[in-house]
Amino acid sequence: MTTRGRAVTTILQPVAAALRTLALEPGSVIVSAVSGGPDSVALLYALAALRSRFHFRLVAAHLNHRLRGAEADRDETFVRELCTKLGIELIVEQARGLKPGVPNLEERAREARHAFLNRAADRVKANHIAIAHHAGDQAETVLMRLLRGSGASGLAAMVTHGPGRLWRPLLGVDRATVLAYLAALDAAWVTDQSNASPRILRNRIRHELLPLLEREFAPGVGARLVELADEMRALDRYLTAAARAELARRRDGARLALAGFEQLDPALAQAVLREFVRAHCGDLRSITRDHILAMLRVCLGRNPGGRTPLPGRWRLRREYQCAILEPSDGAVVAERPFLVALDPAGTTRIDAAGFTFEARLLERKSDEPRNEPWRLPVPPMEALFDADRLRGPLTVRNFMAGDRIAPDGMRGTRKVQDLFVDRKLARGRRSHWPLVTADGQILWIPGIARSRVALVTSATRRVQHLRATGGVANMKSVVAKKSTGVLIFEM
C-alpha cells in the first residue's frame, strides 16, 4: 500500500468502525459540524467517502460566530465552497449577541454552537451530530481538568457518544494522522488565528505545556493521557451508578439525609455529593475536587450547622443530620444562559436547568370521529399543544427580565416574574427555570403556567405532548395543586 493509501486508511478505518456502532438504518441523517479547520474538514471528507457504503445522508452545519470579522466570513465562504465541491447539503447560521469582551465568551459561544447544531439536526431529522474532537483534544482536556482540580469524573473527559446526539468518531485518532490524511487528499483548510492566542488556557496547554512534557519529561504523554481518560470513564460509570442508587435513598429535593453517611466508603461518599450537586444545581461546572472535599468535611464534621460556599453562588449548609443545597445568603443564583432545541419526539436534557423534557407526537386515528374529544392525563408538569398550530421549532431557554406570557384562562398577559412570586418559586431558581418557546412566544413554564397558544380542541389532529422532570427542590412547593385526572378537550 502506498503512503497516501495508508494515510487515507488510518482515518477511514476508525470512522467506519465508529459508524458501525451507530447501527444506522438506510436513509439515516448525520449532521457534521464544520468550522473550516483541519479536524472538521478531515471528518467531513471521511464521512463523505463512507456515506454510500453505510447508506446515510450527510448534512454539514457551520455557525459563523461573527467574532473575528473578515476572518470569520472567510471561514464561512470556505465551508460553502467545500460543501459545493463535495456535493454536501450545508446549513449556515450567523450567531447573534456574541461580542468580544463579554463575560464567559467562550462558554456562551459553545452554548450558541451546540444550540445551532441541535436546530440543524432537528431541521433534517438527524439522530447524530458529528464533532471532530480527536485524541489530541482529549489529552488537552484531561490535562486542563487535572490542572483545575477535577476528580475521576472530570478526568473521564469526552466520550464518543453524547451528551445528547453528539458523536466523536475521531476521538482515537491523533492530530498527525488527521494532517497526513488531508495531505494525502491534497485538501485545503482554514486557520483560526484565535487558536494561537496565549490568553486561552487550552492554547497554552496545546502549544507550550504538552510539547514541553513530551520533549523534556515524558515522551508519549499525550497517548497516556487518553488512556487515563478511558480508565477514568470506566471507573466513573461504575461509581456514578452506585452513587445515584445511594442518593435516591437519601435525597429529598434539596435535602440530603446524613444518617450513616460516615459509614460510606470515602470515594462513594464524595460521588454521592457530586451527584447531589448535579441533580439539584443542574451541572457540575466549576465544581472541583476541593469543593467536594469541603462538602464532605461539613457532612462529617462536628459542627451541626456547618456550611461551605460553592460556585454559582450556591452553598451547602448542614442542619444536624441533613445537608441542604441553597443559594448563598441574600444571593440570586448566577444566571447560566441556555437555549436548547427541544426534540419533539424524544428526550432532551437541559443540564443548565437540571430538567429533562420527554416529548411525543400523538395522532388521531383516521376512523376516530372528529367530534369525539380526546382524553389524556395532564399532570401539572405536562403540557399538550395542537402540533399543527405551533409555529416554528420548540426551544427551551432560561428566564429573562421582562418575559411575559399569555396564560390560558386569563385575558391579556402577565409577567413571568409575577407568576414566579405567586407560586413561591425560590428566588435562586428563577434565573434558570426553563421556558418552552416557539416563534418568540412563551408556550409553557413547567409547573407554573401554560399559554393560550396552540390549545388542543376536539378538531385537533395531532397533539404535541411534553413532560418535564427534575430541577426543583420540592415540587409540591412550586406546582399548583391541580387534578391529575382526565382532561376533556373542549370545542
C-alpha positions in Angstrom: 0.0 0.0 0.0 1.3 3.5 -0.9 2.0 6.1 1.7 -1.1 8.0 0.5 -3.2 4.9 0.8 -2.0 4.3 4.4 -2.8 7.9 5.3 -6.3 7.6 3.9 -6.9 4.2 5.6 -5.8 5.4 9.0 -8.7 7.8 9.1 -11.4 5.8 7.2 -11.0 2.7 9.3 -11.7 4.2 12.7 -14.6 6.4 11.2 -16.1 3.3 9.6 -15.8 1.4 12.9 -17.5 4.2 14.7 -20.3 4.3 12.1 -20.9 0.6 12.7 -21.6 1.3 16.4 -24.4 3.6 15.3 -26.4 0.8 13.7 -27.7 3.2 11.1 -30.8 2.4 9.1 -30.8 3.2 5.3 -31.6 6.9 4.8 -30.4 8.0 8.3 -29.1 11.5 8.5 -25.8 12.6 10.1 -25.1 16.3 10.7 -21.3 17.1 10.6 -20.1 20.3 12.3 -17.7 22.1 10.0 -15.7 25.1 11.2 -13.3 25.0 8.2 -10.3 24.0 10.4 -8.3 20.8 9.6 -10.1 18.5 12.0 -13.6 19.2 10.9 -12.6 19.2 7.2 -10.9 15.8 7.6 -14.0 14.4 9.3 -16.3 15.8 6.5 -14.1 14.2 3.8 -14.1 10.9 5.7 -17.9 10.9 6.1 -18.4 11.9 2.5 -16.3 8.9 1.4 -18.2 6.5 3.6 -21.8 7.7 3.1 -22.6 5.4 0.1 -21.2 2.3 1.9 -23.3 3.0 5.0 -26.3 4.4 3.2 -26.7 7.7 5.2 -27.4 11.2 4.2 -24.7 13.7 5.1 -25.5 17.3 6.0 -22.9 19.9 7.0 -23.5 22.7 9.5 -21.5 25.9 10.0 -22.0 28.6 12.6 -20.4 32.0 11.9 -19.9 33.3 15.4 -19.2 36.8 14.0 -16.4 37.3 16.5 -13.4 37.6 14.1 -14.7 40.0 11.4 -13.4 39.3 7.9 -11.7 36.1 9.0 -15.0 34.6 10.2 -16.6 35.5 6.9 -13.7 33.9 5.1 -14.3 30.7 7.0 -17.9 30.7 6.1 -17.1 31.2 2.4 -14.5 28.4 2.5 -17.1 26.0 4.0 -19.7 26.9 1.5 -17.3 26.2 -1.4 -16.1 23.0 0.1 -19.6 21.6 0.5 -20.4 22.6 -3.1 -17.3 20.8 -4.2 -18.3 17.6 -2.3 -22.0 17.8 -3.1 -23.0 18.1 0.5 -26.0 20.0 1.8 -25.0 22.8 4.1 -26.8 24.7 6.8 -25.3 28.0 7.9 -26.3 30.5 10.6 -24.8 33.6 11.9 -24.7 34.0 15.7 -26.2 37.0 17.4 -25.4 38.6 20.7 -21.8 37.4 20.9 -19.3 40.2 21.3 -15.6 40.3 22.3 -15.2 41.2 25.9 -18.5 39.9 27.2 -18.2 37.7 30.3 -17.8 34.0 29.7 -17.5 34.5 26.0 -16.0 31.0 25.3 -18.8 29.3 27.2 -21.5 31.4 25.5 -20.1 30.7 22.1 -20.0 27.0 22.9 -23.6 27.0 24.0 -24.6 29.0 20.9 -22.8 26.5 18.7 -24.5 23.5 20.4 -27.9 25.1 20.2 -27.4 25.7 16.5 -26.2 22.2 15.8 -29.3 20.8 17.6 -31.5 23.1 15.5 -29.8 21.9 12.3 -30.2 18.3 13.4 -33.9 18.9 14.1 -34.4 20.5 10.7 -33.1 17.5 8.8 -34.3 14.9 11.4 -30.8 13.7 12.2 -30.1 11.4 15.2 -26.3 12.1 15.2 -24.2 15.3 15.2 -20.6 14.5 14.3 -17.9 16.6 16.1 -14.2 16.4 15.1 -12.6 16.1 18.5 -9.6 13.9 18.2 -7.1 12.3 20.6 -5.1 15.5 21.0 -8.2 17.4 22.1 -8.8 14.6 24.6 -5.3 14.8 26.1 -5.6 18.5 26.4 -8.9 18.2 28.1 -7.6 15.7 30.7 -4.6 17.9 31.4 -6.7 21.0 31.7 -9.1 19.4 34.1 -6.3 18.0 36.1 -4.8 21.5 36.5 -8.2 22.7 37.6 -8.6 20.1 40.3 -11.1 17.7 38.7 -11.8 14.3 40.2 -12.3 11.0 38.4 -15.5 12.2 36.7 -13.7 15.2 35.2 -10.7 13.2 34.1 -13.0 10.9 32.2 -13.2 13.9 29.8 -15.0 13.5 26.5 -16.9 10.4 25.3 -17.6 9.1 21.8 -21.3 9.3 22.2 -23.1 12.2 24.0 -24.2 14.2 25.6 -27.4 14.1 23.5 -26.8 13.5 19.8 -23.1 14.4 19.8 -20.8 11.8 18.3 -17.0 12.0 18.1 -15.7 9.3 15.7 -12.1 10.7 15.7 -11.6 10.5 19.4 -9.0 7.8 19.0 -7.1 9.5 16.1 -4.2 11.8 16.7 -3.6 15.2 15.1 -0.7 14.0 13.0 -2.9 11.3 11.4 -5.5 13.9 10.6 -3.0 16.2 8.9 -1.5 13.3 7.0 -5.0 12.4 5.7 -5.6 15.9 4.5 -2.2 16.0 2.8 -2.9 12.7 1.0 -6.2 14.2 -0.3 -4.4 17.5 -1.2 -7.2 19.1 0.8 -7.2 22.7 2.0 -8.4 24.1 5.3 -8.5 27.5 7.1 -6.8 28.5 10.2 -8.5 30.2 13.2 -5.9 32.7 14.5 -7.6 32.8 17.9 -6.4 29.2 18.4 -2.9 30.6 18.8 -3.8 33.2 21.5 -1.9 32.6 24.7 -4.8 34.1 26.7 -6.8 30.9 26.3 -5.7 28.1 28.7 -6.3 25.3 26.2 -4.0 27.0 23.7 -1.2 27.3 26.3 -1.6 23.6 27.1 -1.5 22.7 23.4 1.4 24.9 22.3 3.5 25.1 25.4 2.8 22.6 28.2 2.2 19.4 26.3 5.1 19.9 23.9 7.3 20.6 27.0 6.2 17.4 28.8 6.6 15.3 25.6 10.1 16.8 25.0 11.6 17.1 28.5 9.8 14.7 30.8 7.5 12.0 29.3 7.6 11.2 25.6 4.2 9.8 24.6 2.4 11.5 27.5 -0.5 12.6 25.2 -1.3 9.0 24.4 -1.1 8.1 28.1 -3.5 10.9 29.0 -6.0 9.5 26.5 -5.6 6.0 28.1 -6.1 7.6 31.5 -9.4 9.2 30.3 -10.6 5.7 29.1 -9.8 4.2 32.5 -11.4 7.1 34.5 -14.5 6.8 32.3 -15.0 3.1 33.2 -14.4 3.9 36.8 -16.7 6.8 36.8 -19.5 4.8 35.2 -19.3 2.2 38.0 -19.0 4.7 40.8 -21.7 7.0 39.5 -24.2 4.2 39.2 -23.6 3.3 42.9 -23.7 6.9 43.9 -27.0 7.5 42.2 -28.6 4.5 43.9 -27.3 5.7 47.3 -28.5 9.3 46.5 -32.0 8.0 45.7 -32.3 6.6 49.2 -31.1 9.8 50.9 -32.3 12.7 48.8 -35.5 14.7 49.3 -35.2 17.6 46.9 -32.5 20.0 48.2 -32.0 17.9 51.4 -29.6 15.0 51.8 -30.1 12.7 54.8 -26.8 12.2 56.6 -27.7 9.3 58.9 -24.9 6.6 58.5 -23.1 8.8 55.9 -19.8 8.4 57.8 -20.0 4.6 57.2 -19.8 5.0 53.4 -16.6 4.5 51.6 -15.0 7.9 51.2 -14.9 7.5 47.4 -18.7 6.7 47.4 -19.5 9.5 49.8 -17.7 12.0 47.5 -19.5 10.6 44.5 -22.9 10.9 46.3 -22.2 14.6 47.0 -21.1 15.2 43.4 -24.4 13.7 42.1 -26.3 15.6 44.7 -25.0 18.9 43.3 -25.6 17.7 39.7 -29.2 16.7 40.4 -30.1 19.9 42.3 -28.0 22.6 40.6 -28.2 21.3 37.1 -24.5 20.7 36.3 -21.0 20.4 37.8 -19.4 23.4 36.1 -16.6 24.9 38.2 -17.1 22.2 40.9 -13.6 20.8 41.7 -12.3 18.1 44.0 -11.6 20.8 46.6 -15.3 21.7 46.7 -16.4 18.1 47.1 -13.9 17.6 49.9 -15.1 20.7 51.6 -18.7 19.4 51.4 -17.6 16.1 52.8 -15.9 17.8 55.8 -19.2 19.7 56.5 -21.2 16.5 56.3 -18.9 14.5 58.6 -17.7 17.3 60.9 -18.8 18.0 64.5 -20.4 21.3 63.7 -24.2 20.6 63.2 -24.6 24.0 61.5 -21.5 23.9 59.3 -21.5 25.4 55.7 -19.3 25.8 52.7 -19.6 28.0 49.6 -19.9 26.6 46.1 -19.5 28.1 42.7 -22.5 29.7 41.1 -23.3 31.4 44.4 -24.6 28.2 46.0 -23.7 26.8 49.3 -24.0 23.5 51.2 -25.4 24.0 54.7 -25.7 21.3 57.4 -28.7 21.1 59.6 -27.9 18.4 62.1 -28.4 15.1 60.3 -29.3 16.8 57.0 -27.3 18.6 54.3 -29.0 21.3 52.3 -28.1 22.9 49.0 -29.3 26.5 48.8 -28.4 29.9 47.4 -25.8 31.7 49.4 -27.0 34.4 51.8 -29.2 37.0 50.0 -27.9 35.9 46.6 -29.7 35.1 43.4 -28.1 32.1 41.7 -25.8 33.3 38.9 -27.6 33.1 35.6 -26.3 30.4 33.2 -27.9 31.4 29.9 -29.1 28.5 27.7 -31.1 28.0 24.6 -31.7 24.4 23.6 -33.7 22.9 20.7 -36.4 20.6 22.0 -36.6 17.2 20.4 -40.4 16.9 19.5 -40.3 13.1 19.6 -37.7 12.2 22.1 -35.8 13.2 25.2 -34.0 16.5 25.7 -31.8 17.1 28.8 -31.3 20.7 29.9 -28.2 20.4 32.1 -28.1 24.2 32.9 -31.6 23.9 34.4 -31.4 20.4 35.8 -34.5 19.5 33.8 -35.3 16.7 31.3 -38.1 17.0 28.8 -39.8 14.0 27.2 -41.8 14.7 24.1 -44.1 12.7 21.8 -46.4 13.3 18.9 -49.9 11.7 19.1 -52.2 11.4 16.1 -55.9 10.9 16.0 -56.8 7.6 14.3 -58.3 8.0 10.8 -61.5 6.3 11.8 -62.0 8.3 15.0 -65.0 10.7 14.9 -63.9 14.3 14.6 -66.4 15.4 17.2 -65.1 12.9 19.8 -63.0 14.8 22.3 -59.6 13.3 23.2 -58.9 12.4 26.8 -55.3 12.4 28.2 -53.9 12.7 31.7 -52.4 16.2 32.2 -50.5 16.5 35.5 -49.0 19.9 36.3 -45.6 19.1 34.8 -47.1 18.1 31.5 -48.5 20.1 28.6 -50.4 19.5 25.4 -50.4 21.5 22.2 -52.1 21.3 18.8 -49.0 20.4 16.9 -50.3 21.8 13.6 -50.8 25.2 15.2 -47.3 25.5 16.5 -45.2 27.9 14.6 -41.5 27.1 14.3 -39.4 24.6 16.3 -39.8 24.2 20.0 -36.9 25.6 22.1 -36.2 25.7 25.9 -34.4 28.8 27.3 -33.8 30.5 30.6 -36.0 33.2 32.1 -35.1 36.8 31.2 -36.2 40.0 32.8 -39.3 41.4 31.1 -40.6 38.0 29.9 -44.4 37.8 29.6 -46.8 35.0 28.9 -50.5 34.9 27.9 -51.8 32.4 30.4 -54.6 30.0 29.4 -57.8 31.0 31.1 -56.8 34.7 31.6 -57.1 37.8 29.5 -54.0 39.7 28.3 -50.5 38.8 29.5 -48.7 38.5 32.8 -45.1 39.0 33.8 -43.3 35.7 34.3 -41.6 37.2 37.3 -45.0 37.8 38.9 -46.1 34.2 38.3 -42.8 33.0 40.0 -43.7 35.1 43.0 -47.3 33.8 43.1 -46.1 30.2 43.0 -43.4 30.9 45.6 -40.6 29.8 43.4 -37.4 30.4 45.3 -35.5 33.4 44.0 -32.4 31.4 43.4 -34.3 29.1 41.0 -35.8 31.7 38.8 -32.9 32.7 36.6 -32.6 29.2 35.2 -36.2 27.9 35.4 -36.9 26.7 31.8 -39.3 28.3 29.5 -40.6 26.4 26.4 -40.9 28.7 23.5 -41.7 28.8 19.7 -41.6 31.6 17.3 -40.6 34.0 20.0 -43.6 33.2 22.2 -43.5 31.5 25.6 -45.7 28.4 25.4 -45.2 26.8 28.7 -43.5 27.3 32.1 -43.4 23.8 33.6 -45.4 23.7 36.9 -46.2 27.4 36.6 -48.4 28.3 33.6 -49.4 27.2 30.1 -50.2 29.8 27.5 -53.2 30.2 25.2 -51.1 29.3 22.2 -52.0 26.2 20.2 -54.7 24.9 22.6 -55.9 21.4 21.9 -59.6 21.0 20.8 -61.7 18.2 19.5 -60.7 19.3 16.0 -57.1 18.7 16.7 -55.5 16.1 14.5 -52.0 15.9 16.1 -51.0 16.6 19.7 -47.6 17.6 20.9 -47.2 16.1 24.4 -44.5 17.4 26.7 -43.4 16.2 30.1 -40.8 17.9 32.4 -39.0 16.2 35.3 -36.3 17.4 37.7 -34.9 20.7 38.6 -36.9 21.6 41.7 -36.1 21.3 45.4 -39.6 20.4 46.4 -42.1 20.0 43.5 -45.1 20.4 45.8 -44.0 23.9 46.8 -43.9 25.1 43.2 -46.6 23.2 41.3 -50.1 24.3 42.0 -52.4 21.6 43.3 -54.2 20.6 40.2 -56.2 17.5 39.4 -54.1 14.8 37.7 -57.2 13.2 36.4 -58.7 13.4 32.9 -58.9 16.5 30.8 -61.6 16.6 28.1 -60.6 18.8 25.2 -63.4 21.1 24.5 -64.5 22.7 21.3 
